[in-house]
Amino acid sequence: MTRPLGLPRVLWAALFASTLIYIVVLEVTTPEAVGDWQALVLPFAFVGVVTAGASLLAPRFVRARRPRGEAGQPPSPQTAGSYLVALILALALAESVCIFGLVLGLLGAPPTVVMPFFFLAWLLMLVRFPTKEKLDAFNA
């Protein structure tokens, strides 16, 4: 792991691992009273799709607002920090999709309803895995 990617990859792994912990939580807990999860499926699905879109678009807004460096110069600490901000924002929004599934699961929804939220969150996170190419493209 190269030095500039060390922290982004640790953050990525921590947020990805948190989604796996949510599955463990769902497996070891049982809802005491089954809630009205059916009424929440469509609103959560809608908000999950909107949040997924925001996860994909938000880093572009961060990139557009970051300070510009001189052409040919290595990125300044502020510019490098902008990549972290964009990454954390995208991953947090992706994780929130997973949390919608967690809430449905805690209310008693079956795995066939819960797991698509997790799959979408994992897909969004895998797209954002930090690589040198993505860091260079962000700083370009």
C-alpha positions as CSV (number, residue, x, y, z in Angstrom):
1,M,0.0,0.0,0.0
2,T,1.5,3.3,-1.0
3,R,1.6,6.0,1.6
4,P,-1.0,8.4,0.1
5,L,-3.5,5.6,-0.2
6,G,-3.0,4.2,3.3
7,L,-5.5,6.4,5.2
8,P,-8.2,6.3,2.4
9,R,-8.0,2.5,2.3
10,V,-8.2,2.1,6.1
11,L,-11.3,4.4,6.1
12,W,-12.8,2.4,3.2
13,A,-12.2,-0.9,5.0
14,A,-13.6,0.4,8.3
15,L,-16.8,1.6,6.6
16,F,-17.2,-1.5,4.6
17,A,-16.6,-3.7,7.7
18,S,-19.3,-1.8,9.5
19,T,-21.8,-3.0,7.0
20,L,-20.7,-6.6,7.7
21,I,-21.2,-5.9,11.4
22,Y,-24.8,-4.9,10.7
23,I,-25.4,-8.3,9.2
24,V,-24.1,-9.9,12.4
25,V,-26.4,-7.7,14.4
26,L,-29.3,-8.8,12.4
27,E,-28.4,-12.5,12.8
28,V,-28.0,-12.3,16.6
29,T,-31.0,-10.2,17.4
30,T,-34.6,-11.1,17.0
31,P,-37.4,-8.5,16.8
32,E,-39.5,-8.7,20.0
33,A,-42.5,-7.3,18.2
34,V,-42.8,-7.4,14.5
35,G,-43.1,-3.8,13.4
36,D,-44.9,-2.4,10.4
37,W,-42.0,-2.8,8.1
38,Q,-44.2,-3.2,5.0
39,A,-45.2,0.4,5.2
40,L,-41.6,1.5,5.2
41,V,-40.2,-0.6,2.3
42,L,-41.2,1.8,-0.5
43,P,-40.2,5.0,1.3
44,F,-36.8,3.5,2.3
45,A,-36.3,2.2,-1.2
46,F,-36.9,5.6,-2.7
47,V,-34.7,7.4,-0.2
48,G,-32.1,4.6,-0.7
49,V,-32.0,5.2,-4.4
50,V,-31.8,9.0,-3.9
51,T,-29.0,8.5,-1.4
52,A,-27.2,6.2,-3.8
53,G,-27.3,8.8,-6.5
54,A,-26.0,11.4,-4.0
55,S,-23.2,9.0,-3.1
56,L,-22.2,8.9,-6.8
57,L,-22.5,12.7,-7.4
58,A,-21.3,14.2,-4.2
59,P,-17.6,13.7,-4.8
60,R,-17.9,15.7,-8.0
61,F,-19.2,18.7,-6.1
62,V,-16.3,18.3,-3.6
63,R,-13.9,18.1,-6.5
64,A,-15.3,21.2,-8.1
65,R,-15.0,23.2,-4.9
66,R,-11.4,22.1,-4.0
67,P,-8.5,24.6,-4.2
68,R,-6.6,24.4,-7.5
69,G,-2.9,23.8,-7.5
70,E,-0.3,24.9,-10.0
71,A,-0.1,22.8,-13.1
72,G,2.6,20.1,-12.9
73,Q,3.0,20.6,-9.1
74,P,2.2,17.8,-6.6
75,P,-1.1,18.2,-4.8
76,S,-1.1,20.4,-1.8
77,P,-2.2,19.0,1.6
78,Q,-5.5,20.9,1.1
79,T,-6.0,19.2,-2.3
80,A,-5.2,15.8,-0.8
81,G,-7.6,16.5,2.0
82,S,-10.3,17.2,-0.6
83,Y,-10.0,13.6,-1.8
84,L,-10.5,12.3,1.7
85,V,-13.6,14.5,2.2
86,A,-15.0,13.2,-1.1
87,L,-14.3,9.6,-0.2
88,I,-15.7,9.9,3.3
89,L,-18.8,11.6,2.0
90,A,-19.4,9.0,-0.7
91,L,-18.8,6.1,1.6
92,A,-21.0,7.5,4.4
93,L,-23.9,8.0,1.9
94,A,-23.4,4.5,0.7
95,E,-23.4,3.2,4.2
96,S,-26.7,5.0,4.9
97,V,-28.4,2.9,2.2
98,C,-27.3,-0.1,4.2
99,I,-28.7,1.4,7.4
100,F,-32.1,1.5,5.8
101,G,-31.9,-2.2,5.3
102,L,-30.7,-2.7,8.9
103,V,-33.7,-0.8,10.2
104,L,-36.1,-2.9,8.1
105,G,-34.4,-6.0,9.4
106,L,-34.7,-4.9,13.0
107,L,-38.4,-4.3,12.3
108,G,-38.8,-7.9,11.2
109,A,-38.4,-7.7,7.4
110,P,-37.2,-10.9,5.8
111,P,-33.7,-11.1,4.2
112,T,-35.2,-10.9,0.7
113,V,-36.2,-7.3,1.6
114,V,-33.2,-6.4,3.6
115,M,-30.3,-7.7,1.5
116,P,-30.8,-5.6,-1.6
117,F,-30.0,-2.5,0.5
118,F,-26.8,-4.2,1.6
119,F,-25.9,-5.2,-2.0
120,L,-26.5,-1.7,-3.3
121,A,-24.3,-0.3,-0.5
122,W,-21.5,-2.8,-1.2
123,L,-21.6,-2.0,-4.9
124,L,-21.4,1.8,-4.1
125,M,-18.4,1.1,-1.8
126,L,-16.6,-1.2,-4.2
127,V,-16.8,1.6,-6.9
128,R,-15.1,4.0,-4.5
129,F,-12.2,1.7,-3.5
130,P,-9.2,4.1,-3.3
131,T,-6.6,3.4,-6.1
132,K,-3.7,5.5,-7.4
133,E,-5.6,6.0,-10.7
134,K,-8.7,7.4,-8.9
135,L,-6.5,9.7,-6.7
136,D,-4.6,11.0,-9.7
137,A,-7.9,11.5,-11.6
138,F,-9.4,13.4,-8.7
139,N,-6.3,15.6,-8.4
140,A,-6.1,16.2,-12.2
